[in-house]
Amino acid sequence: MLAEINFTSIFGRFHPALVHLPIGILLLAFLFELLSKTKRYKKLKAAVRPALFFGTLSAVLAAFSGYILSNEGAYDDELLSQHKWMGFATAGLAFLIFLFSSKSFALPKKDQRKAVLVLFFPLVILLMVTGHWGSSLTRGEDYLFDSGTDSLDAANTQKIATQRQPIENVSEAKVYDDIIQPLLKEKCYACHSSKKQKGQLRLDEIELIKKGGKHGEIFTAGEPKESEIIKRTSLSIEEKGHMPPRREAQLTSSDIELIKWWITEGASFEKKVKELSKREELTNYLESLSSTQTVNSWLPIEEVAVADGAAIEELRSLGVSIGSVGGKSNYLSISFAGKKEVEQRDLELLKILSPQVIELNLARTTVSDDDLILISELKELRRLHVEHTLITDSGISHLQGCNNLFYLNLVETNVSDEALKIVNNIRSLKELYLFNTKVTKDGLQKLNSQIKMDTGGYELPFLATDTLIFGRK
């Protein structure tokens, strides 16, 4: 196990912690320099050079770790470039000031002191600008001037508020208007709409979709394999360039297949479902879109008291994202997307919020089978993400008491047919995701028919127009 640890990647993920050191230390060095000009605090001059040394060192480490982190992708290219080069410039200017503060530097002492003071002012500006671009990367481009509402809360609220509407007659539905556009609205508008245009791309208007972004067109009609939107969404979530960003709601395998199907059939913005060639593997999914369930019908009808503020703040301080579920609702959506380690304290705080938690995202975390014992005590829980974790059949057995659970994502976990016997007993369950699990076809045949399952692994039929593309693995 030790050999599998990528220490370079781990160092990169220390960037959010390291980046605060140069800000504090270099600003302190600037303050020392200013105060040392006064008679009362003249002796502080001796502290300026050590502060510059440690500030410069931490700036170099922060810049290097940030560069490593940037290679993981999932960030807007333009914002990332601005933040990265500003970070390098900050480290470089700090080093230059440190050199000017040296007694051995080839300048008269008086000129050296002037140079140090003069260069400190652009350094402070660089620190502010670099910090701004960094916050824009993680919190959104409008973070500095937003209304004050927690940006993550707003994002979570938007995700839930844009659940796709059921379609009355799928055969008569327009493929783009009724299927593709609602999908884009739910999964892509947060970064590519009138409010925000990452990569200069907007997906909220047909003409803008056709135009594409700064990297060109996002699809080639009839050629899904050549279409940028398919390439980006099909990348591993760990790869640079994968979309949506890993901290956002991901497209399911069915979502991607729907977009592939639409592009394969010519990417028409006018045609109806009945006018396109039928895809057998998408039949069940298309039929599920006519579900009589109304938008947000999974939300509790009863009102609930305001959640414990202290517990919410402590979870947020630990890197957990918490958002309210629509409007003035006191129900909560909680995501561990920014915190891989799930600890006992986290679970204890979740328990305090039990009456309010209806959505919990533990994907790609260290959550264990035993942890699901406590999670099963979240009696109002409706949606649970445990994909890409080490959860097994044993863990799923603890969820039998979750009488309100209707969505369960088990993609890339170690569950088998035994887990299906267990989920059959969860009467409220409506959606189950099982791609890359140990579940067999025989096991799926015994699954409760009321549960809509997605096993992924779709393949496009080979067309005469297809070409082979060879590339390095």
N, C-alpha and C positions, 0 to 999 in steps of 0.2 A: 504493500500500500504506500509506503514512504516514497518509493521510486516514481509513483504516479503524480506526486505533488509538483505542481509547476510554481517554483518559487518566484520566477520572474513575474508571472501573472499576479501572484499574491502581493508582491511589492507594488505593482501598478495599482492594485485596489486599495493601497494605503494612501493614495493621492488625496482623497477627501480629508484625511487627518493631517497629512504633511503640509498641505497647502496653507493651513492657518498659521504655521510657525513663521515663515518669512514675513507675513503680513504684520504680525505682532512684534517680532524682533526688529525688523527694519524701521517700523514706525517709532519704536522705542529709541533706536539709534538716532533718528531724526530729532526726536524730542530732546535727547541728551545734547545733541549738537546745538540746538537752539538755546537751551538753558545754559550751556557752557559759555555763551557769549555774555552772560550777566556776571557781575562780580560775585554775587551770592552763591551761584552754582558753578563756578569756574572749574572746580575739581571734577565735575562730571565729564570733562573732556577726555579723561583717562578711560572712561567706559565706552566711548564712541567706537573705537576700533574693535574691541572684543565683540561688541554688539553687531558691528558690520560683518565680522568674520562669521559668527554663527548665523546671522541673517542671510548672508550670501550662500553659506553651505546648505542651509535648509531650503533656499530658493532653488538651488541646483538640484537637490534631491526631489523637491516637489515637481520641478519641470521634467526631470527624467521619469519619475513615476507616472506623471500625467501623460507623457509620450507613450509609455507602455500601455496605459489604460486606454488611450485613444485607438490603439490597434485592435481592441476588442469590438469596435464598431458600435452601432446602436445610437450614434450621435449625429446631429445635423452637421454636414460637412463644412458649411460656411462658418457657422458659429464655432465649430471645433478648431478650424484653421485660425480664426481670429484669436481665440483664447490661447491656443498653443504658441503662436508666435509672440503674443504679448507676454506670455510666461517666460519664454526664452529671452526676450528683451529685458524683462525685469531682472532675471538672474544675471544677464550680462552687464547691465548698468550697475547693479549692486556690486559686482566684482570690480568694475572700473572705479567706483567710489572707494572701495576698500584699498585699491592700489594707490589712489591719490592721498589716502590717509597715512600711507607709509612714510616714515621718516627718511627712508633711503630713496624715495622717488625723486627724479631729476627735475625738481621745481623748487623755487624759493618757498620757505615755510609759509609765508604770508599768502602767496598765490595758491599753495596747496589747500589751505584752509578755506579760501574763497571758492576754489573749485569744488571742494567737498560740499559746501553749503549750497552752491548753485545747482549741483547735480542732484542733490537730495529732492528738490522740488519736482522735477520730471519723474523721479523714482516713485514719489508718493502718488503722482497722477497715474503712472503705469500700474501700481498696485491696485488702485481703485478701478481702472478700466479692465484689467485682467480679472479681478474679482467679479465685476459686472458680467463679463462674457461667460465666466464659469457658472454663475447663478442662472444665466439665461439658458445654458446647456441643460441644467438639471431641473430648472423650475419653469422654463418657458421664456420666450423673448419679451413678453410683456410683464414679467415678474416685478421689475422695479417700480412700475407705475400702475400696477393693478389696484383694484378697489380695496385690497386688504384681506380679502377672503383667501383662505388657504388654497393655493393653486392645486395641490393634490386632491383636496376635497372636491374642488370644482371639476377636476378631471374625472374622478370616480363617479360623481353625480351625473356627468354627461354620458359616461359609458352606460350607466344603467338607464338613463332617461331616453336613450336612442335604441332601445330594444326593437327589433324588427316587427312590424305589424303582420298579423296573419293575412293570407291571401284567400279570398273567397273562391276563386276559380283559377287554379294554377295554369291550366291549359290556355286560358284566354289572357293570362297576365303578360304584360310586356316584360321581356327579359331584363332590360336595363332599368326601367322605371320602378318595377315592382320587386326585383330580386338583387340585381347588382348594385344599384344606387343605395338602397337601405344597408347593404353590407358595407359599402364604402363609408357611409355615414357613421355606422357603428364602430368601425375599426380604424378608419383613416382620417376622418375630418378633424380630429384633435390636432393633427400636424399639417394637414393639407386642405385648408379651406380659406374663407375670407378672413378669418381671425388670425391664422398663422399659415405661412407658406414655407415650410422647410424644403430646402433644395429648389426654391422658386417654383414649387409644384402645387397646383390647386386641383382638387378632385370634386369640387362641388358644382361645377358647371361643365356641360358637355364640350363646349369649344375649348375650355382650358384643359380638359382631359386629353383632347386630341393634340393640343399644343405641346403638352409634356412639361418638363422642368429644365433646369440648367444642364442636365445630363442627356437631354433629348426626349424623344417620344417614349411613352411607357409601355406601349403595346404595338405589335404588328399584326394586323388583322389576318386571321388564318394561320398564324405561326406562333403558338403559345411558347414554344421553346426559345424563340428569339425575342420574346417580349420581356422588357425590363421588369415589369410588375410581377411576372411569374418567377423570374430569376431571383429577385430580391426576397419575395415571400417564401420561396422554397429553400433558401439557404438555411443552414443550421443556425439556431438562435445565438450560438456562440461566435459565429463568423461576422467579420466586419462587413457592413452593408446590408445585413439582414433587416427586413422591415416586416411589421412594425418594430420599433425599438423594444428591447427585452423587458423594459419596465412597463410597457403598455399591453393592453389586451391583445392576444395573438389570434391570427386567423386559424381556424381549424382546417384539417385536411379537406373536409367537405367544402369549406369556403373557397379554398384554393382551386379545387376541382370545378366549382361553379364558374369561377373566373376563366379557367382554362377552356371550359366548354364554350363559354360566350365568345372568347377570342377565336377558338377553332372554327366556330360557325360564322365568323366574319365580323365580330364585334359590332353588331348593328345596335343602334340606339332606338330603333323603331319596331323591330320584329317582336312577335309574340312567341311564347314557349312552343305552341303547336306548330309554328313555322320552322323550327329548328329540328335537326336530327336528334332522335331520342338516344340517351345514354343510359343503358340498363342499370349501371352502378349508381346513377344519380336519381333513379326513379323514386326510391323510398324517401330520399332527402327532399326532393321537390314536393312530394305529397305531404311531407311533414310541415311544409310552409303554409299549408291550408288549415293548420291547427286552429281550433276555435278558441284557444287560449288568447286572451286580450293582452295588450302590452302591459307589462308590470303586474300581471295577474298573480304572480308569485309573491308579491309583497303582502305582508300581514295587513289585515283590515283593521285590527285593533290598534289603538294608539299606545305608545309606550312612553315611560318617563324619560327625562333627559339622562344620558349616560354619565357615569362618574367622571368628572373632568380631570381629576388627579390621575386616574388610571389611563385616560387617553393621552395626557401630556407625557406621562412616563413612557408609554409605548412609543410615542413619536420621538422622544429623546433617544430611544434605542434603535431608531431607524425604521420603524414600522409606519406604513402609510394608512391613514384613517380618513374616510370620507363619509359624509351623510348621504343617505339614499333618497335623492330627489326632494326638492322644495324644502318644506319645513319639517320633514320627517326626522324623528330621533333615531331611526334605525341606521345601522352602520355597515359599511363595507370596509374590510380590513385586509391589507396586503403586506406580505413579508418580502416583496420584490427587492427591497433595498437592504434586506437583512437575511443572510443565508443561514446563520445559526439560530435554531429555535431552542431556547433555554427554559428551564423550569419557571423562572420569574415571568417570562412572556406568557406562559400558559396560565399562571395564577392571575395575571392582569386580564387575560381574555375571559377568565371565569367571572371576574367582577362585572364585565360588560355583557355577560350572557343574555340578559333580556333584550339587548339592542343589536347584537351581531347576527346578521342574516346572510352575509357573504364573507367568506374567508379564503384567502389565496395563500397557500403554503408551497406553491410550485417551486422546484429547485432548491428546497431547503433541506435541513438535516432532520426534519420531522420523522419520528419513528412510530412503530406500531403502538408502543406504550403511550405515546403522546396522544393518540387518538382516543384513549380512554377519557381524558379530560375534555377533549374537543367534542366528544359525544354528549357532554353535558350542556353544550350550547343548544338549548332546546328550540330556539327560533331559527336556527341555521337552515338556509335554503340552498345556498350554492357553496360547494367545497372544491377547491383546486388542490390536488396533491400530486399532480403530474411531475414526472422526472424526479421522483423521490424513491426511497428504499422501502416503501410501504408494501406489505405482503397480505395474504389472505387473513392472517392473524389480526392484522390491524383493522381490516374491513369489518371483521366480526364485531368490533366495538361500536360500529355505526348503526346497528340494528335498531337502537332506541331513538334514532334521529327521525322522528315522525313527520317532520316538515321538509326534509331534504328532498329536493327535486332535481338537482343538477350535481353530478359527480364526475370529475375528470381524473382518470387513472392512467393516462398516457405515459408510456415508458416507466411503468412500475413492475413489480414482481408478482402481480396478482395472477391467479389461474382460474380454472373453471369453478373451484371451490368458492371463490369470491362471488361468482354469479349466483350461486345458491343462496348466498347471504343477502345480496342486493335484491333478490326476488321478494324478500320479506319486508323490504322498505316500500310500503305501499304508496308513498308520496312521490317516489322517484320517477322522473319522466325522461331525463337525458343522461346518457352514460357514454363516456369516451374511453376507448380501449386500445388505441393504436400502439403497436409494439409491446404487447403484454404476452403472457403465457396462455391466454385464453384460446381455446380451440373452436373449430366450427361446430363440433358436437355440443360443446358447452353453450354456444350462442343459440342453438336451436331450442334450448331449454329456458332461455331468458324470457321473462314476462313480456308478453306482446305489447303491453302499454308503455314499455320503455323504448325510447328512440335511441338506438346505439350508433356509434360511429367508430368503425374499426380501422379507418384509414387504408393506406396501402393501395390507393387507386393507381391505375395505369391508363394512359391514353392509347387508343388503338393506333397502330402504325398506318400512316397515310402515305399515298404515293408522292406527296409533296414534301415529305419529311426528308431531312438529310442527316447524315451522321456527323457529329462534332467530336473531334479528338482533342483532349486536353490533358495536362499533367495532373495527376492525382494529388 
